[in-house]
């Protein structure tokens, strides 16, 4: 009896998978649609969240420091100390920028600095020295009012570094000058809202110093509270103090803060002498110069009065002619 030949299963590599297998491996069209819809929705969510983060200042951007206008607003820091800047540069070179700066978009692709001036300066200097790529991390803010921009700058410096009383008064005065605030009082109450009333009062006392000496001092940020308040008092008591103080500064030509403060102290001492002299009670003296002519003067003063019935126009002219003669 002949032996039957058994048939082996078909090779899928040659004939392909069985119809039932294909049906089981393929995805249903509804699954593809659902997957695409989920992906699109996820992308929309991500895009919406990124847009919201950018609009609300929660997104950290990486920008060339050269693309940021550091003078977009008047800065509160008058000068950056060399030692402080060197320390900041060393820190950024070793550890990178740890805290983002704050910026606003002035126009598409253009940015203005709100806070972080010292960090920008440090990164720019490091880039010039080949120790940094010149990219700065920045939070994009969208302040509604210019006052919010100034307030953010002041608040950061108050927390991170601290401002001198002169610098605090100066930024308040400049903000009023720029039309950000209508009055000095409004500027002080807004920019230094968290400060105590005595502190704001001291800042207000420095406002006349800013008006009189801004641009005349080389180291105004180093004027201490005590010296500044004395200067403010001298300005109020003696109208000629500012002129004398400026003259003293020009003559001294101070090259450091110590020399500048010594010059200001000399001007204060001069003001004290003037005030003391002005406060001395008058000690009047009088004398009959001739019949019908009397002279009167104050020993502590700088005036002389001549009067009398015999003071004729001719005698008056003689006296004036004598006074016009140069001293021999």
Protein Blocks (a to p, Z undefined) as FASTA:
>chain_A
ZZddddddddfklnopafklmmmmpccfklmmmmmmmmmmmmmmmmmmmmmmmmnopacc
dddfklpcfklpacfblbdcfklmmmmmmmmmmnopfbdcddddfbghiacdfbhplmmm
mmmmmmmnopaghiacddddddfbfklmmmmmmmmmmmmnopafklmmmmmmmmmmnoma
mbfklmmmmmmmmpcfklmmmmmmmmmmmmmmgojacblmlpcfklmmmmmmmmmmmmkl
mmmmmmmmmmnopabfklmmmmmmmmmmmmmmmmmmmmpccddddddfbghiacdddfkl
ccdcdedjklcfklmmmmmmmmmpccZZ
